[in-house]
Amino acid sequence: MLLVCALRDPASVASLDARGWTALLAIARAEQLIGTLAHRLDGVMMPAAAARILADARASAVEQRRAALWEAEAARRALADVNAPIVLLKGAAFVAAELTAGKGRSIGDLDILVPRAAIEAVEHALLAAGWEWVKPDPYDDAYYRRWMHELPPLIHRERDRMIDVHHTILPLTARITPDAGAMIADSVALGNGLRVLSPEDMICHAAAHLFADGDLAGGLRNLWDIHCLIEEFGTASLATRAHHHGLWPAVSHAARQAHALYRTPIPESWRTQEGLDWLFRRRLLARDGWGRPTRALTRFGFYARSHWLRMPPAMLVRHLWTKWSKGYRPV
Amino acid sequence: MRHVFHVRIGPVGFRIGSDWRGPVAELERLYAGYPQPADGIPDFTVRLFAARPWRRWLRPAVTLGGDFVLPDAAPLPLAQGLLAAEMAMNLQMALGQRRYLLLHASAVERDGRAVLMTGLSGAGKSTLAALLAARGWRLMGDEFALIDPATGLVHAFPRLVSLKNAAIGAVGAALPRARFGPLLAGTPKGDIRHLVPDAEAVARMDRPAAPALILFPRFGFDAAERGLGPSEVFVRLTQASTNYVALGERGFAAMTRLVGKVPARAIDYPDAESGIAQVETLWNAL
């Protein structure tokens, strides 16, 4: 809650002692939000030691932004001859479009969305331009190709940077099937040959990523993205778009949690409390002052849930059996 | 965490938490003269913990954690808990330091000017630095030299000096009154013993120095010395830096400034005594 309060209300850090600052910085690092926090707290009075650490985090975010934009440009060059729209997703999209969500954000892999019909051409062009497969295991590779919404991850052999090539935003095995064609059709050109999703689709994607996929690891950061996007673009046509993708439950839930934690401005009628919202918050806030994950049982519950969402039961059993017999253990 | 230790080494504050008393007791003893982190707020958090609850007691194994971690770092037996702490602290620096350009180098200072010595493991960085310290140089550090991109000055990071294998005896003989940590036998890097930097190294650790000489020593060869072109120095130093790429333009500016201003020499030496003599001869010729 310490980190959430500091992001929501920067002035609240005035009451922190050395111990409080230490915990805040450790939690922010663990949640990959230290650059965002540094940006939010810029200009706020604080002890010199904390100011130095946050100045380093700001400088680091500037470099991450530069590297992310360069990586996007490298992908654009590699894919220039592929006749398909290239849509940047997540962090790279936020900084390329100069959105608030991109300020201070940590950015790792480059995520792009391309039409499913172009995926083979994209794959070949990337391999020709120096990207290589990361996953050597044939089961993993086959699993990605058959069931996932993205190619197996590729890494560039010289720059050591990963690219995830998506053709939709949720696994093909998930029960929800967002309209990826509409997302690409309604994407917005940046002027440098690359595109980003429309604001509504950015929110739909972030919410799908947070609540309809995955185990909420890094959830506070995803929720901060959603907070910034809603604050910047409003919610006027969001519900219609979310319904179209079958993502209204995820989007409305994201909006409720963002409002509950970050005080995101959302319509009055959305501000309800659903039965299990508290449990999701319990998971989102499961981190102690040493940056350690806490609440192991809750975490495991969400880990199990992420698999349940991702595939039908019989398939899940087969998948877990294969992974287990290969020696993979979740925790 | 159950046991906690705070320390400041040069400009960098650490918080070390441990599931066991042992490693923290060692740190308290060996870092006794060191100050606390500035404003009580450490730059980095280190965690030494049991990955499984029973590993706290049953064949206890120390897993390295903290703000920055390597995903596949192997745990160490509790008897090597001090080494685990040192490794985890180094890891925070190597992966997380963004204020200074980090060079994997030892550094000693005289008259406000510093010699930086860098090379592969086994080149004798730590040994040369410890022996030079015994001859009146100020020890600035044996692992990392911190170059401030704003000033070009080198900041001290005088952590415990990590001596390995034959260097343990050699330095022990040269510094009979120095304080040492326990002998850690059979670590992944062989035998290790930590030397406590002398009081002067700690008392003056907040004073940066101007880099005046860069050396690339190699132990175990006939005595030889050669100059290096700036491009070779540049490439070798980027290889010796863990955060050169992450610092981006600041890293490039700091590195080119260092390479452009400071003379560099590669030296081969057959034994510690010759090595020391070679360093001092080069120093006097500056």
Boltz contact constraints between the chains, C-beta under 6 A:
constraints:
  - contact:
      token1: [A, 18]
      token2: [B, 40]
      max_distance: 6.0
  - contact:
      token1: [A, 18]
      token2: [B, 41]
      max_distance: 6.0
  - contact:
      token1: [A, 21]
      token2: [B, 41]
      max_distance: 6.0
  - contact:
      token1: [A, 22]
      token2: [B, 41]
      max_distance: 6.0
  - contact:
      token1: [A, 26]
      token2: [B, 45]
      max_distance: 6.0
  - contact:
      token1: [A, 29]
      token2: [B, 67]
      max_distance: 6.0
  - contact:
      token1: [A, 47]
      token2: [B, 39]
      max_distance: 6.0
  - contact:
      token1: [A, 47]
      token2: [B, 41]
      max_distance: 6.0
  - contact:
      token1: [A, 49]
      token2: [B, 38]
      max_distance: 6.0
  - contact:
      token1: [A, 49]
      token2: [B, 39]
      max_distance: 6.0
  - contact:
      token1: [A, 49]
      token2: [B, 41]
      max_distance: 6.0
  - contact:
      token1: [A, 50]
      token2: [B, 41]
      max_distance: 6.0
  - contact:
      token1: [A, 53]
      token2: [B, 43]
      max_distance: 6.0
  - contact:
      token1: [A, 56]
      token2: [B, 98]
      max_distance: 6.0
  - contact:
      token1: [A, 56]
      token2: [B, 99]
      max_distance: 6.0
  - contact:
      token1: [A, 60]
      token2: [B, 98]
      max_distance: 6.0
  - contact:
      token1: [A, 63]
      token2: [B, 248]
      max_distance: 6.0
  - contact:
      token1: [A, 290]
      token2: [B, 1]
      max_distance: 6.0
  - contact:
      token1: [A, 290]
      token2: [B, 17]
      max_distance: 6.0
